[in-house]
Every structure is written in structure tokens, then in C-alpha cells.
Amino acid sequence: MTPTRINCIIIEDELPASILLEMHIAKFDFLDLKGKFMSTNNAVNLLKTQKIDLLFLDINLPGKSGIEFAKSLPNDIGIIFTTANPQYAVEGFELEAIDYLLKPISFDRFSKAIQKYCKIQKTNQEFEQLSKAETERPFVFVKCERKKLKLYLDEIDYFESQGNYLLIHTEKDCFKTHQSITEMIEKLPEGFFCRIHRSFLITLKKVSQFNSRSVTIKNKVLPIGRLYASKTNVLLQSILINHC
């Protein structure tokens, strides 16, 4: 599915780097470049008067640095940092940037950053649709002890696989059902849950803390499996952006 139009700007004081970014942007029909600026001061007025979705932001800039400027921006503006210095990568990701591109920026690396941004936006839209589409609280039926049990999705904290069984941890209780995580995923709406490990499927909104290796739900620390780390990171970042 083609993304809706994404309004973006470039803040870059090196002309060759700015031109290269503009060339990359032009190859995506859904990216609408609204302006190019040499410093953050020059970009402020446009950010106040137009809705900007995505910002390509150099870190080493005259006056206020890109890092400082990013801290002052609303959380709904996506940021892709660009710089020649890899030393700033950690600080950039701590600011929940979409991505961090090292100059000179290849088109392949640029494309991956745009794909990552689009995934985050898609997840945000799925959450909005989920909250608007249901007049009744969404639920799922599961078989427990020969009975069909109705569980409301917003009461589920996470699912835990144990052999041929699945434990369903809720706000008040824990239920056991004879099915796999994969079978459960097929019954659930997209965007509400995330498989973070071969043994764990979590409710995204119940996450209170997370890092690259684990998530915390009600003081329970759950590991993030290596094979699930990339998707989990995208979904958790989207939750942070959507609810800050």
C-alpha cells in the first residue's frame, strides 16, 4: 500500500549533502519536500506555519546543534539524523529518532530509513483505526477447561508459551489454553499485540519500560528474542511517538 503524502524538510549546512538528500527524496512520489535550510533558526518559521511529518536533520549545524533542536520538537515529527560523525549515534537514538544516517548517504541506506518511518506510521494508523472501529471493547474467545472464555483484549497483559499450552496473563488472573502462539496471533487484530520472543506475545499498550533486550509489564521483565528485535523496536517506538 502506497503511503499518504509525507511532508518533509532538510536542515543541512553542507550543500553537497543537501543536494544528495534532495535527489534521494525526489525518487519517492509520496515524499513532499517543503524546504531546505542551512540552520535550525531558518527552519523555525516554516515548522510553525506548516505541518511537517519528517525532518532530515544534520547534527553539526551553526548555532543550535541538531541534537539540541530535536529536543525542542513535538513528538509527532519524525526525525532522521544525518552526520559524518558516528559518535553521535547513541545520543540520536536516545532521542527516539527514526534513524541515523552516516554521510555520504547511499540511496539504499536512505530507502531503508524511509521504510522504517513508513512502518511506524502504519502502526500508528492501525492503533487509531482499532480504537475508532469498535463500539464494544474488542475481545477474543479462548477454550479453557472445556469452556469458551471471553477475554477482553485490553485486559490481557501478555501470552506465554509453555510447551503445547499457552498461558494468558491478564490484569486479574492467568488462564491456560491448549494452542500455540501462532494460532492465537491469527485470532488477534493487527497493531494491538507484538511477538517479542518465540515464547512471548505482549500487549503493546501494557509496556511500562523497554530497551533493546527486554520489555517490562507490571514489574515482569520479558526478554526480546534476537529474531524479533527489529520489528519489536519499530512497534515500541511507534507507541512512544503516538502517546507522548
Disulfide bonds with the S-S distance in Angstrom:
none
